[in-house]
Amino acid sequence: MLLSAVMFSQTTKATQWEIDQLHSKIGFSVTHMMVSETEGTFDTYKASLETNTEDFSDLEVFIEIEAASINTRNERRDKHLRANDFF
């Protein structure tokens, strides 16, 4: 019986999705001193989702973000954020 269970798990094919970077973004918003808000994105990343079940009970999410790709649309701030103080 154990052998058949192992064989079943080996033949189960995972369903996997890759994030479409043309239609997605990884963004953030930070409130500064309760007065202003800064928004930004990370422009270089990879992300995928994988499951073996129809109900997604075993869903795994994989994400890899290149910290140096931070973009707040302010070159001076971005340079500071890429320094050792942050990333």
Secondary structure by P-SEA (a helix, b strand, c coil): caaaaaaaaaabbbbbbbbccccccccccccccccbbbbbbbcccccccccccccccbbbbbbbbcccccccccaaaaaaaaccccc
